Every structure is written in C-alpha cells, then in structure tokens.
Amino acid sequence: MIGKDAAGIKPSLLYSIFTVCNIVFLIALALLCVIPIINILAISFSTPAIASGGKVTLWPINDNMKLFFNMDAYNAIIHNRFFWSSLWISLERVTLGTALNLAMTILTSYVLSRDSDYFKARKYYIWFFFFPSLFSGGLIPTYLIIRFTGLYDTIWSLIIPGSAGIWNCVLMLNFFRQLPKEMEEAAIVDGSNHPGLLFRIILPVSKPVIATVALFVMVGHWNSWFDGMIYMSSISKAPLQTYLRSLLTIDLSMINDFRTAELAARQMSTKTLRAAMVFVTALPIMCVYPFLQKYFAKGLVLGSVKG
C-alpha cells in the first residue's frame, strides 16, 4: 500500500511510537541520575536514628516517620574549620587550574591546527603530545618529579601536572581546523599576525568549544581527590574532595572540629553529616553547569569531528 511500509504500518505511526519510547527512556535515565541526589539531600535533613536505620527514601523524616527538616548537619559544616579551608583550596584550584589549562590548551591547539605547509614540525609535535596519552610514567616517577621540583605541599602540585590535557587539545584542535579558511585569509591580507589572528578572529567564534573544555576542566579539578592525598602533607591543606574522601573512610572524630562533643554525639550521626557534605560539595558544579550547557553540546559535537 502507498504510504505504508512492508509491514503495513504508517511511517507517522512508527515515528510516534519511537518518540514515545525515546521520551520514556530519557525520563527513566534522568530519574536514575536525580533520585540518588534527592536521597542524599533527604538523608542530610533527617534525624540520626532514621538515617542510620536506612529508612529515608526521597524525603526527610523524623523519629515519628513524619516529614521533618533537621539542620544540625549543616550547622556542623558551617562551624567546621577544616571544611571551609578545604573549600577555599578547591575554589583556588578550580580558578587557577581552569585559567592555566585553557591558556595552555588554546595555544597548543592553535599551533597544531596549522597546516604542515606553515608549520613544518607539526607531525613531530603531534606524536610528542599523542604518545603520553598512551603511556604514563607512573605514580612514583610523577611523585618524585613533584617532590624534587619544589611543588610538593603547594597548590601548584594540583594544577601544573594536568595543565595541558591531550584530549582537550584534540577537541579544540579539530574545532579550529573546521573554521572557514576565508576568515584567516582575509585577516592575513589585512596584515594580521598570528596573535591577532588567534585573539581577534578565532577565539571570538570559538565560545562553544572553549566553554566545553572549561566545563571539563572545572569538573575534573573539582572532583579530583587522589592528587591532594599524595601531594599534600596534611588534611588542612587538602582540597575539598580529598577531605570528603577522608570523611567517608576515616572516623569523623579524627579529622573534624565540631563546636562541642555533645553536638557530635547527640544531634547528628556520621551518615547525616556525610550526606550533607556530599550535597554541599556537588552544589557548585550543579549551579555552574546550566550556564555552560548551551555551549556544551555544540562544542562537543563540532570539536569531535575531524575537519
């Protein structure tokens, strides 16, 4: 029949079925991501006995199984000096690390995006950057380098080692190579040099890929905890994720500075405090992501296709 496929089903009906299935699948996937966050938030607001008993689901409750908001865990965070010091270190790391990583990535990607006719040694530098992405020097050599270069126990030990990510360079390099050659040729005819070509022509039209790389770098620095554990001598100098990891694996009494022992013993449990810190730690990234999300998909797609 005309207008139907071999099975006798109209294409419009197939499209409607696919749309409904796609919507249901995406809603289920979104719930799988959101429900754990809601559960953590509910635990942080619940009373210690209910939280420790594993009875909290998607809303905070008290000992009488009624809706209840217990703020003791968040009050303890506010009065915890280690939390605020580690939060400041993480903010400093994200700010300095994102700025340095973007600068290194942009400069490296611009040079490698030039044709071999303009940059004769391009293929050698491509292999120079590609080889470390396959083989790493290992943990001990990296630690010794950090130690002997004087970076140990400083904020720069968390920033400099990853200041030029190979994958980010590839993403931005491919984006630069997809830009129309006519723009560059017109700028060169007008007498523009390479710095002018980069900062006046290329970067203004590269906001999607810059925002994408910035988001990757920010999330990477914010979530990183292992380097803070091996490059910092004490928990007071560690970033927030390293401190949070210590909370999840070590007794709270060893590393926390609460107002009084009574507050820690009677008004909250380790489970509610940990849940509160997990939520507070994830909150900054959840606030930043919506502002960069409009650039994220476009920059990722355009930069991932080789031009």
Buried (B, 14 or more C-beta within 10 A) or exposed (E): EEEEEEEEEEEEEEEEEEEEEEEEEEEEEEEEEEEEBBBBBBBBBBBBEBBBEEEBEEBBBBEEEEEBEBEBBBBBBEEBEBBEBBBEBBBBBBEBBBBBBBEBBBEBBBBBBBEEEEEEEBEEEBEEBEEEEEEEEEEEEBBEBBEEEEBBEBBBBBBBBBBBBBEBBBBBBBBBBBBEEEEBEEBBEEEBEEEEBBEEBBBEEBEBBBBBBBBBBBBBBBBBBEBBBEBBEEBEBBBBBBBBBBBEEEEBEEBBEBEEEEBBEEBBBBBBBBBBBBBBBBEBBEEBEEEBEEBBEBBBEBBEEEE
